């Protein structure tokens, strides 16, 4: 039996709706998450993205990638260019 350890994946969104078509990103990210969880269901996810008033992220990592996609959809039109230093700090 192969021993696996759970992985936490933080997705850094540096896109804005003004410069990128974000809707195709949903499928790519969902396919990625499904692939990871097909290997290990204990993998968790979080996201960090930016709006004018600062970063947006989940308070804790989640097993449900639908939660990540829901947050991305909720802020899609408010996204601004990423503050990379701020994202690394968080």
C-alpha positions as CSV (number, residue, x, y, z in Angstrom):
1,X,0.0,0.0,0.0
2,X,1.3,3.4,-1.0
3,X,1.3,6.0,1.8
4,X,0.1,9.5,0.8
5,X,0.0,12.7,2.6
6,X,-2.7,15.3,2.2
7,X,-1.7,18.4,0.2
8,X,-3.0,21.9,0.7
9,X,-3.1,23.9,-2.5
10,X,-3.3,27.7,-2.6
11,X,-4.4,29.1,-5.9
12,X,-3.1,32.6,-6.5
13,X,-5.4,34.4,-8.9
14,X,-3.6,37.3,-10.6
15,X,-6.2,37.9,-13.2
16,X,-8.7,40.7,-13.8
17,X,-11.9,40.5,-15.8
18,X,-10.7,43.6,-17.8
19,X,-7.7,41.7,-19.1
20,X,-8.7,38.0,-19.1
21,X,-11.7,35.9,-20.0
22,X,-12.2,34.3,-16.6
23,X,-15.0,31.9,-17.3
24,X,-12.7,29.4,-19.1
25,X,-10.5,29.5,-16.0
26,X,-13.3,27.9,-14.0
27,X,-13.1,24.7,-16.1
28,X,-9.3,24.5,-16.0
29,X,-9.2,25.0,-12.2
30,X,-12.0,22.5,-11.6
31,X,-10.3,19.9,-13.8
32,X,-7.1,20.4,-11.8
33,X,-8.9,20.0,-8.5
34,X,-10.8,16.9,-9.6
35,X,-7.5,15.3,-10.8
36,X,-5.9,16.1,-7.4
37,X,-8.8,14.7,-5.4
38,X,-9.0,11.6,-7.6
39,X,-5.6,10.8,-6.3
40,X,-6.2,11.8,-2.7
41,X,-9.6,12.9,-1.3
42,X,-7.9,14.6,1.7
43,X,-6.4,17.3,-0.5
44,X,-7.7,20.8,0.4
45,X,-7.8,24.1,-1.5
46,X,-7.8,27.8,-0.9
47,X,-7.6,30.8,-3.2
48,X,-6.2,34.3,-3.0
49,X,-7.3,37.1,-5.3
50,X,-7.4,40.8,-5.2
51,X,-9.9,43.6,-5.4
52,X,-9.4,47.3,-4.9
53,X,-10.0,47.1,-1.2
54,X,-7.5,44.3,-0.7
55,X,-7.2,40.5,-0.8
56,X,-10.0,38.0,-0.9
57,X,-9.5,34.5,0.4
58,X,-11.1,31.7,2.4
59,X,-10.5,31.8,6.2
60,X,-9.5,28.1,6.0
61,X,-8.6,25.5,3.4
62,X,-11.6,23.5,2.1
63,X,-12.2,20.1,0.7
64,X,-14.9,21.5,-1.6
65,X,-13.5,23.1,-4.7
66,X,-17.0,24.4,-5.4
67,X,-16.5,26.8,-2.5
68,X,-13.4,28.1,-4.3
69,X,-15.2,28.5,-7.6
70,X,-18.1,30.1,-5.9
71,X,-15.8,32.7,-4.3
72,X,-14.2,33.4,-7.7
73,X,-17.5,33.9,-9.4
74,X,-18.7,36.2,-6.6
75,X,-15.7,38.5,-7.0
76,X,-15.1,38.0,-10.8
77,X,-16.0,41.5,-11.8
78,X,-14.2,43.1,-8.9
79,X,-10.8,41.5,-9.5
80,X,-7.8,43.7,-10.1
81,X,-4.2,43.1,-10.9
82,X,-2.6,41.0,-8.2
83,X,-0.5,42.4,-5.5
84,X,2.1,39.7,-5.5
85,X,4.0,40.9,-2.4
86,X,0.7,41.1,-0.5
87,X,-0.3,37.6,-1.6
88,X,3.0,36.1,-0.5
89,X,2.7,37.8,2.8
90,X,-0.8,36.4,3.4
